[in-house]
Amino acid sequence: DAADKGGWSSFMQKEVSEQPTAVADTLRGRLHDGRVVVGELEELGDDVLRSIRRITVIACGTAAYAGMVAKYAIEKWARVPVEVELSHEFRYREPVIGPDTLVISVSQSGETMDTLMAVKYAREAGARTISVCNTQGATIPRESDAAIYTHAGPEVAVASTKAFVAQIAALYLFGLHLARVLGTASAEELETAAYELEHVPAKLATVLEQGERIAQLAHWMADTRSVLFLGRHVGYPIALEGALKLKELAYIHAEGFAAGELKHGPIALIEPGQPVFVVVPSPRNSGSLHPKVVSNIQEIRARGARVIAIAEAGDAAVLPFADEVLRIPLAGPLFEPLLAVVPLQIFAMELSAAKGLDVDQPRNLAKSVTVE
Ligand code: G6P
């Protein structure tokens, strides 16, 4: 068993550390001199891709948050509307789908029953289906018109980590391939995005170097009963994922919010000492979003929140207002979520360890939910 963990104390430790490789392996063979070519989509055919008028991403749990991140990127590059829906909601509301709808399912295991049933439903309704999956030959990719495999390697810990970053990478490859076929993004934009993707693995490795510091923070916070997470734009699904990880692994009440929603309710939760993680957009390239999120931080700090900011290296604007700052390397705005999620994974994992819990096998959860 210890050998399987490769010297790490848990599968999750190992899988978190494997994230640079998980992304690199998912990109391998799909990037050619700044050009994204996903072989599986070539088989599907450009005509099929050109006929798509809208995209629905269906998934459960962490995979659904990967879909939410990708919505921002796919819409930006390919200019096709994308909605993201939980598989179990999708199938029971008579969704409007047809031959011009592409349904992309995202599933690490490829066996999640709700997602499988939703894919079958979509096919019967005449939609095209693509599976983003980490398990070769699983049921969901077999039931789909095409599969884009993530190559994260087997994920053993129940809560998903490396599969998540690999899913975002695969969905981004899809978005860039589609944008090239549709001609919706300039050659320069596509090249820059491909370059950014290529550099994600090395940047992930840099984020992992802060593991010790985050572990210390988690140990200090071992008695915490509630944690809030705020994010905006692609940082919003990361806030949701950070909260999910903490619930799953440390059994702590946690909620993620869109930062812009703060004044519509969540700010009422802020009382002295309330820990709040804030995913801060880049000051260089997020337009007005950076000052808006910094002002959110000021608002919650004024009410006594304990702020842990996840901010780009060199962003000094957060320093006067944050109790802790965890740094991520410089990246394009759409690529920050791949980096910002890592400190949140490590925090949840270390808090679980600090509480003496089983980080690989949290209570009441299953790795793959094969019942409805
Ligand atoms: C379970 C796991 C989660 C995972 C979800 C979807 O709830 O505990 O970590 O995100 O299923 O699984 P899938 O295999 O479809 O990605």
Boltz pocket constraint, residues with backbone or C-beta under 6 A from the ligand:
constraints:
  - pocket:
      binder: B
      contacts: [[A, 60], [A, 61], [A, 62], [A, 63], [A, 106], [A, 107], [A, 108], [A, 109], [A, 110], [A, 111], [A, 112], [A, 115], [A, 158], [A, 159], [A, 160], [A, 365], [A, 366], [A, 367], [A, 368], [A, 369]]
      max_distance: 6.0
